[in-house]
């Protein structure tokens, strides 16, 4: 197999997550990291030197036009995704875009339409699907392992932006204009997992809130106007009721937990933090039995992204169905949920 030649736009998040994965897969001959791009010459050159990348570009346009790039990895703020994806598709590149795909479902639909018109592979990085615990959850639900699914409840409470170090690294998430929020970043992975496991969601309704007006930055309080908490409900195609309650400013947050109650048993999926990076433990029980572990919580933080890239490389090579790869259509569906929930906003007085 000829290695898929990758160019990465945006290095802050990608440096600790995407680039190590590309380096590991390059050693297997699956990918070749050929270019990086940032907005400034000094940062682009430094990133290329640090990570051993042959070419450094200033601006995403130059990277997208690079004839040596097959796939553009867009690892920037959501508010910048649409223009970068459009440039990549216009240059005939395949695209891997960070989640959330866009600022809204409407913007995401335009991006998905452009990908279909271009005939390129377009994937959104909702890598939570690739934990073995969640894959086994899906298999058991789809094969009727707990009978008729009646109720699904998710709690996701993280202390992320109560930590000055996290604010230092990703403080831009405090500004709603950038397209990020607890609902649209961590919460989007939960919406995608629910759709992927239990089927399409309908009758979505909910509330969102800005409970923390400032975040503790390393140099003092950082004003925050993005949504930090959300509670919403939905109904699956089969009629099961779903509820989700989440926050990324919960100081004592205990992580992520999904409980699926069926007519013939229960399944419980748990992670110590955001499912994009924390391994998922799956447990289950039949009626009258004690809960028992099915899949342990094992694996490193980049493991699901590694599996996603492997699947993406195979998909580009064979041109078949995307399988479990989260496509731009999946990104739009998750954003449709977020748009519905975002309608009810409360704030700290």
LUMGUDREN-656288 format. One record per residue (C-alpha): residue in three letters; x negated, y negated, z; residue number from 1. Coordinates in steps of 0.001 Angstrom, whole numbers, always signed. Last residue first. Layout:
BEGIN
['ALA'; [X; Y; Z]; NUM],
...
END
This chain:
BEGIN
['UNK'; [+27206; -36413; +36967]; 349],
['UNK'; [+25453; -33272; +35757]; 348],
['UNK'; [+26863; -32338; +32398]; 347],
['UNK'; [+29703; -30332; +30937]; 346],
['UNK'; [+30028; -29249; +27322]; 345],
['UNK'; [+32793; -27193; +25708]; 344],
['UNK'; [+32309; -27013; +21929]; 343],
['UNK'; [+28904; -25369; +22172]; 342],
['UNK'; [+30508; -21941; +22437]; 341],
['UNK'; [+31845; -21922; +18877]; 340],
['UNK'; [+28563; -23246; +17456]; 339],
['UNK'; [+26623; -20587; +19383]; 338],
['UNK'; [+28774; -17775; +17949]; 337],
['UNK'; [+28350; -19148; +14421]; 336],
['UNK'; [+24609; -19378; +15126]; 335],
['UNK'; [+24546; -15626; +15751]; 334],
['UNK'; [+26340; -14991; +12444]; 333],
['UNK'; [+23971; -17327; +10581]; 332],
['UNK'; [+20903; -15513; +11884]; 331],
['UNK'; [+22461; -12186; +10917]; 330],
['UNK'; [+22988; -13513; +7386]; 329],
['UNK'; [+19358; -14691; +7409]; 328],
['UNK'; [+18446; -11056; +7952]; 327],
['UNK'; [+17699; -9213; +11174]; 326],
['UNK'; [+15870; -6065; +10005]; 325],
['UNK'; [+17836; -2989; +11094]; 324],
['UNK'; [+17996; -1487; +7619]; 323],
['UNK'; [+16870; -4047; +5036]; 322],
['UNK'; [+18184; -2008; +2102]; 321],
['UNK'; [+15609; -1175; -530]; 320],
['UNK'; [+12830; -3243; -2113]; 319],
['UNK'; [+10207; -589; -1393]; 318],
['UNK'; [+7223; -2805; -550]; 317],
['UNK'; [+9105; -5807; +837]; 316],
['UNK'; [+11123; -3483; +3079]; 315],
['UNK'; [+8026; -1642; +4291]; 314],
['UNK'; [+6313; -4913; +5202]; 313],
['UNK'; [+9444; -6106; +7020]; 312],
['UNK'; [+9735; -2863; +8989]; 311],
['UNK'; [+6117; -3153; +10134]; 310],
['UNK'; [+6719; -6822; +10936]; 309],
['UNK'; [+9723; -5953; +13120]; 308],
['UNK'; [+7802; -3230; +14938]; 307],
['UNK'; [+4999; -5660; +15749]; 306],
['UNK'; [+7545; -8244; +16888]; 305],
['UNK'; [+9004; -5671; +19278]; 304],
['UNK'; [+5564; -4883; +20730]; 303],
['UNK'; [+4391; -8459; +21256]; 302],
['UNK'; [+5181; -8604; +24997]; 301],
['UNK'; [+3678; -5234; +25773]; 300],
['UNK'; [+5501; -1960; +26226]; 299],
['UNK'; [+7486; +33; +28760]; 298],
['UNK'; [+10857; -397; +30448]; 297],
['UNK'; [+11834; +3271; +30718]; 296],
['UNK'; [+14462; +4893; +28460]; 295],
['UNK'; [+17211; +7137; +29900]; 294],
['UNK'; [+17117; +6279; +33599]; 293],
['UNK'; [+19927; +7713; +35696]; 292],
['UNK'; [+23067; +6095; +37182]; 291],
['UNK'; [+24789; +8482; +39561]; 290],
['UNK'; [+27561; +10696; +38217]; 289],
['UNK'; [+31334; +10544; +38827]; 288],
['UNK'; [+32115; +9343; +35301]; 287],
['UNK'; [+29063; +9810; +33058]; 286],
['UNK'; [+25980; +7732; +33745]; 285],
['UNK'; [+23444; +5593; +31962]; 284],
['UNK'; [+20130; +3790; +32174]; 283],
['UNK'; [+18151; +1781; +29622]; 282],
['UNK'; [+15056; -256; +30472]; 281],
['UNK'; [+14134; -3104; +28139]; 280],
['UNK'; [+10615; -4449; +27674]; 279],
['UNK'; [+10129; -8230; +28040]; 278],
['UNK'; [+9175; -10370; +25015]; 277],
['UNK'; [+12252; -11118; +22897]; 276],
['UNK'; [+14422; -9725; +25674]; 275],
['UNK'; [+13798; -12797; +27842]; 274],
['UNK'; [+12929; -11659; +31364]; 273],
['UNK'; [+12695; -8662; +33699]; 272],
['UNK'; [+14737; -6565; +31273]; 271],
['UNK'; [+17826; -4387; +31835]; 270],
['UNK'; [+20179; -2215; +29771]; 269],
['UNK'; [+23012; -383; +31588]; 268],
['UNK'; [+25229; +2235; +29934]; 267],
['UNK'; [+28507; +3466; +31427]; 266],
['UNK'; [+30661; +6532; +30918]; 265],
['UNK'; [+33571; +8231; +29198]; 264],
['UNK'; [+36155; +5459; +28710]; 263],
['UNK'; [+33349; +2957; +28253]; 262],
['UNK'; [+31708; +267; +30356]; 261],
['UNK'; [+28704; -1501; +28831]; 260],
['UNK'; [+26451; -3357; +31274]; 259],
['UNK'; [+23814; -5782; +30010]; 258],
['UNK'; [+21151; -7268; +32298]; 257],
['UNK'; [+18515; -9936; +31636]; 256],
['UNK'; [+16132; -11475; +34179]; 255],
['UNK'; [+16350; -12079; +37923]; 254],
['UNK'; [+16546; -15861; +37883]; 253],
['UNK'; [+15611; -17314; +41240]; 252],
['UNK'; [+14729; -20741; +39877]; 251],
['UNK'; [+17571; -20665; +37278]; 250],
['UNK'; [+16697; -23239; +34595]; 249],
['UNK'; [+16885; -20919; +31565]; 248],
['UNK'; [+20564; -20101; +32015]; 247],
['UNK'; [+22980; -17359; +30998]; 246],
['UNK'; [+26493; -15951; +31398]; 245],
['UNK'; [+27838; -13596; +28719]; 244],
['UNK'; [+31220; -11849; +28653]; 243],
['UNK'; [+32489; -9238; +26222]; 242],
['UNK'; [+35954; -7678; +25878]; 241],
['UNK'; [+36329; -4545; +23764]; 240],
['UNK'; [+38932; -4766; +21001]; 239],
['UNK'; [+37382; -2522; +18363]; 238],
['UNK'; [+36252; -5527; +16293]; 237],
['UNK'; [+34577; -6902; +19407]; 236],
['UNK'; [+36086; -9669; +21550]; 235],
['UNK'; [+34260; -12705; +22895]; 234],
['UNK'; [+33499; -14576; +26100]; 233],
['UNK'; [+31198; -17414; +27032]; 232],
['UNK'; [+29110; -18927; +29808]; 231],
['UNK'; [+26183; -21216; +29049]; 230],
['UNK'; [+23373; -23001; +30869]; 229],
['UNK'; [+20435; -25229; +29820]; 228],
['UNK'; [+21995; -27259; +27000]; 227],
['UNK'; [+19548; -29889; +25751]; 226],
['UNK'; [+19416; -33393; +27240]; 225],
['UNK'; [+16283; -33082; +29370]; 224],
['UNK'; [+14165; -35947; +30703]; 223],
['UNK'; [+10686; -34693; +31751]; 222],
['UNK'; [+9766; -35238; +35414]; 221],
['UNK'; [+6069; -35773; +36204]; 220],
['UNK'; [+2678; -35177; +34621]; 219],
['UNK'; [+2763; -31366; +34626]; 218],
['UNK'; [+6468; -31490; +33675]; 217],
['UNK'; [+9198; -30538; +36107]; 216],
['UNK'; [+12384; -30644; +33989]; 215],
['UNK'; [+14965; -33430; +34194]; 214],
['UNK'; [+18762; -33645; +33902]; 213],
['UNK'; [+19116; -30048; +35142]; 212],
['UNK'; [+22754; -28929; +34874]; 211],
['UNK'; [+23301; -29550; +31195]; 210],
['UNK'; [+26271; -27283; +30576]; 209],
['UNK'; [+27901; -24945; +28095]; 208],
['UNK'; [+31399; -23498; +28096]; 207],
['UNK'; [+33029; -20674; +26201]; 206],
['UNK'; [+35131; -19246; +23425]; 205],
['UNK'; [+34577; -16563; +20808]; 204],
['UNK'; [+37725; -14911; +19422]; 203],
['UNK'; [+35565; -12626; +17296]; 202],
['UNK'; [+32321; -10696; +17566]; 201],
['UNK'; [+31077; -8295; +14915]; 200],
['UNK'; [+29920; -4862; +15997]; 199],
['UNK'; [+28932; -3297; +19348]; 198],
['UNK'; [+25176; -2777; +19079]; 197],
['UNK'; [+24090; -5236; +16394]; 196],
['UNK'; [+26681; -7864; +17296]; 195],
['UNK'; [+25844; -7702; +21017]; 194],
['UNK'; [+22100; -7709; +20311]; 193],
['UNK'; [+22471; -10752; +18042]; 192],
['UNK'; [+24413; -12706; +20666]; 191],
['UNK'; [+21788; -11761; +23259]; 190],
['UNK'; [+18955; -12910; +20997]; 189],
['UNK'; [+20821; -16191; +20444]; 188],
['UNK'; [+20963; -16756; +24176]; 187],
['UNK'; [+17189; -16930; +24492]; 186],
['UNK'; [+17055; -19667; +21843]; 185],
['UNK'; [+20459; -21143; +20929]; 184],
['UNK'; [+22278; -20847; +24269]; 183],
['UNK'; [+19275; -21888; +26356]; 182],
['UNK'; [+18828; -24782; +23970]; 181],
['UNK'; [+16820; -25622; +20868]; 180],
['UNK'; [+17803; -27658; +17814]; 179],
['UNK'; [+15041; -30294; +18037]; 178],
['UNK'; [+17611; -33037; +18629]; 177],
['UNK'; [+18609; -31385; +21903]; 176],
['UNK'; [+15362; -32540; +23510]; 175],
['UNK'; [+14290; -30408; +26498]; 174],
['UNK'; [+12987; -27723; +24114]; 173],
['UNK'; [+10124; -30137; +23307]; 172],
['UNK'; [+8708; -29190; +26698]; 171],
['UNK'; [+7414; -25940; +25261]; 170],
['UNK'; [+3837; -25584; +26541]; 169],
['UNK'; [+3809; -28185; +29309]; 168],
['UNK'; [+7371; -27291; +30297]; 167],
['UNK'; [+6342; -23644; +30619]; 166],
['UNK'; [+3399; -24617; +32837]; 165],
['UNK'; [+5629; -26905; +34926]; 164],
['UNK'; [+7933; -23949; +35797]; 163],
['UNK'; [+11625; -24737; +36389]; 162],
['UNK'; [+11897; -24493; +32632]; 161],
['UNK'; [+11597; -20715; +32477]; 160],
['UNK'; [+13384; -19623; +35662]; 159],
['UNK'; [+15531; -17134; +33693]; 158],
['UNK'; [+19082; -15937; +34246]; 157],
['UNK'; [+20607; -13618; +31671]; 156],
['UNK'; [+23830; -11854; +32670]; 155],
['UNK'; [+25693; -9691; +30171]; 154],
['UNK'; [+29040; -7929; +30545]; 153],
['UNK'; [+30584; -5461; +28084]; 152],
['UNK'; [+34086; -4023; +28553]; 151],
['UNK'; [+36211; -1393; +26805]; 150],
['UNK'; [+33898; +817; +24764]; 149],
['UNK'; [+35798; +3981; +23771]; 148],
['UNK'; [+33653; +7010; +24520]; 147],
['UNK'; [+30407; +6528; +26396]; 146],
['UNK'; [+28242; +8482; +23950]; 145],
['UNK'; [+30502; +7665; +21040]; 144],
['UNK'; [+27811; +7932; +18365]; 143],
['UNK'; [+27702; +4158; +17814]; 142],
['UNK'; [+27383; +3503; +21551]; 141],
['UNK'; [+24641; +6097; +21973]; 140],
['UNK'; [+22659; +4867; +18981]; 139],
['UNK'; [+22996; +1216; +19995]; 138],
['UNK'; [+21756; +1827; +23524]; 137],
['UNK'; [+18899; +3916; +22117]; 136],
['UNK'; [+17801; +1011; +19902]; 135],
['UNK'; [+18115; -1288; +22917]; 134],
['UNK'; [+15821; +855; +25048]; 133],
['UNK'; [+13396; +1425; +22174]; 132],
['UNK'; [+12843; -2361; +21907]; 131],
['UNK'; [+13112; -3405; +18249]; 130],
['UNK'; [+16431; -5198; +18364]; 129],
['UNK'; [+14882; -7907; +20555]; 128],
['UNK'; [+12966; -9060; +17455]; 127],
['UNK'; [+15342; -11836; +16461]; 126],
['UNK'; [+12743; -13259; +14083]; 125],
['UNK'; [+14899; -14194; +11096]; 124],
['UNK'; [+14251; -12358; +7821]; 123],
['UNK'; [+14442; -13517; +4208]; 122],
['UNK'; [+13317; -11191; +1395]; 121],
['UNK'; [+13424; -13126; -1853]; 120],
['UNK'; [+15957; -13117; -4682]; 119],
['UNK'; [+15747; -16892; -5010]; 118],
['UNK'; [+19532; -17231; -5186]; 117],
['UNK'; [+19959; -14948; -2194]; 116],
['UNK'; [+17365; -16916; -214]; 115],
['UNK'; [+19015; -20223; -1125]; 114],
['UNK'; [+22402; -18930; +27]; 113],
['UNK'; [+20858; -17871; +3355]; 112],
['UNK'; [+19324; -21335; +3801]; 111],
['UNK'; [+22617; -23071; +3014]; 110],
['UNK'; [+24364; -20724; +5430]; 109],
['UNK'; [+21858; -21654; +8145]; 108],
['UNK'; [+22658; -25337; +7795]; 107],
['UNK'; [+26355; -24556; +8255]; 106],
['UNK'; [+25622; -22208; +11155]; 105],
['UNK'; [+23824; -24992; +12976]; 104],
['UNK'; [+20338; -26190; +13896]; 103],
['UNK'; [+18684; -23436; +11883]; 102],
['UNK'; [+17319; -19883; +12031]; 101],
['UNK'; [+17195; -19864; +15806]; 100],
['UNK'; [+14979; -17945; +15752]; 99],
['UNK'; [+11646; -18013; +13918]; 98],
['UNK'; [+11680; -17600; +10154]; 97],
['UNK'; [+10073; -14812; +8115]; 96],
['UNK'; [+10180; -15754; +4456]; 95],
['UNK'; [+9321; -14158; +1088]; 94],
['UNK'; [+7678; -16591; -1284]; 93],
['UNK'; [+8815; -17777; -4717]; 92],
['UNK'; [+7627; -21368; -4354]; 91],
['UNK'; [+11185; -22620; -3983]; 90],
['UNK'; [+11708; -19997; -1286]; 89],
['UNK'; [+8776; -21377; +701]; 88],
['UNK'; [+9783; -25006; +211]; 87],
['UNK'; [+13391; -24279; +1226]; 86],
['UNK'; [+12205; -22374; +4297]; 85],
['UNK'; [+10092; -25343; +5361]; 84],
['UNK'; [+12881; -27871; +4837]; 83],
['UNK'; [+15422; -25765; +6743]; 82],
['UNK'; [+13107; -24800; +9601]; 81],
['UNK'; [+12104; -28220; +10878]; 80],
['UNK'; [+14937; -28793; +13374]; 79],
['UNK'; [+14414; -25253; +14659]; 78],
['UNK'; [+10897; -26080; +15947]; 77],
['UNK'; [+8054; -24207; +14248]; 76],
['UNK'; [+6996; -20626; +13503]; 75],
['UNK'; [+7846; -20334; +9792]; 74],
['UNK'; [+6013; -17224; +8537]; 73],
['UNK'; [+5558; -17572; +4776]; 72],
['UNK'; [+5130; -14277; +2919]; 71],
['UNK'; [+3223; -13633; -323]; 70],
['UNK'; [+471; -16238; +69]; 69],
['UNK'; [-2517; -16250; -2351]; 68],
['UNK'; [-774; -18645; -4760]; 67],
['UNK'; [-731; -21386; -2074]; 66],
['UNK'; [+2313; -23592; -2800]; 65],
['UNK'; [+3974; -22703; +512]; 64],
['UNK'; [+747; -23530; +2339]; 63],
['UNK'; [+490; -26932; +687]; 62],
['UNK'; [+4113; -27806; +1422]; 61],
['UNK'; [+3763; -26767; +5055]; 60],
['UNK'; [+1387; -29596; +5847]; 59],
['UNK'; [-2400; -29664; +6096]; 58],
['UNK'; [-3652; -26280; +4973]; 57],
['UNK'; [-6337; -24056; +6486]; 56],
['UNK'; [-7727; -21163; +4472]; 55],
['UNK'; [-9730; -18041; +5326]; 54],
['UNK'; [-8221; -17245; +8751]; 53],
['UNK'; [-10664; -16110; +11439]; 52],
['UNK'; [-8379; -16909; +14362]; 51],
['UNK'; [-10411; -19630; +16023]; 50],
['UNK'; [-11821; -21020; +12792]; 49],
['UNK'; [-8429; -21210; +11075]; 48],
['UNK'; [-6812; -22772; +14142]; 47],
['UNK'; [-9586; -25370; +14392]; 46],
['UNK'; [-9254; -26265; +10721]; 45],
['UNK'; [-5476; -26703; +11008]; 44],
['UNK'; [-5793; -28722; +14212]; 43],
['UNK'; [-8372; -31081; +12701]; 42],
['UNK'; [-6542; -31473; +9398]; 41],
['UNK'; [-3200; -32403; +10949]; 40],
['UNK'; [+400; -31244; +10382]; 39],
['UNK'; [-393; -27559; +10765]; 38],
['UNK'; [-881; -24791; +8241]; 37],
['UNK'; [-2398; -21318; +8342]; 36],
['UNK'; [-3616; -19092; +5528]; 35],
['UNK'; [-4714; -15578; +4545]; 34],
['UNK'; [-3457; -13287; +7287]; 33],
['UNK'; [-3642; -9918; +5541]; 32],
['UNK'; [-982; -7307; +6223]; 31],
['UNK'; [-556; -3528; +6271]; 30],
['UNK'; [-4222; -2477; +6023]; 29],
['UNK'; [-4300; -940; +9499]; 28],
['UNK'; [-6816; -3506; +10725]; 27],
['UNK'; [-4535; -6157; +9264]; 26],
['UNK'; [-1758; -4837; +11510]; 25],
['UNK'; [-3776; -5732; +14605]; 24],
['UNK'; [-4682; -9210; +13333]; 23],
['UNK'; [-1084; -9841; +12250]; 22],
['UNK'; [+106; -8911; +15730]; 21],
['UNK'; [-2435; -11181; +17406]; 20],
['UNK'; [-1278; -14032; +15123]; 19],
['UNK'; [+2439; -13691; +15870]; 18],
['UNK'; [+2599; -14049; +19654]; 17],
['UNK'; [-115; -16129; +21282]; 16],
['UNK'; [-1049; -18322; +18341]; 15],
['UNK'; [+2471; -18248; +16890]; 14],
['UNK'; [+3953; -20498; +19566]; 13],
['UNK'; [+1553; -23388; +18977]; 12],
['UNK'; [+447; -22488; +15453]; 11],
['UNK'; [+2976; -23899; +13007]; 10],
['UNK'; [+3259; -22566; +9453]; 9],
['UNK'; [+1762; -19093; +9047]; 8],
['UNK'; [+643; -17643; +5707]; 7],
['UNK'; [+833; -13891; +5178]; 6],
['UNK'; [-525; -11647; +2431]; 5],
['UNK'; [+1256; -8281; +2464]; 4],
['UNK'; [-1452; -5627; +2201]; 3],
['UNK'; [-1313; -3450; -932]; 2],
['UNK'; [+0; +0; +0]; 1],
END
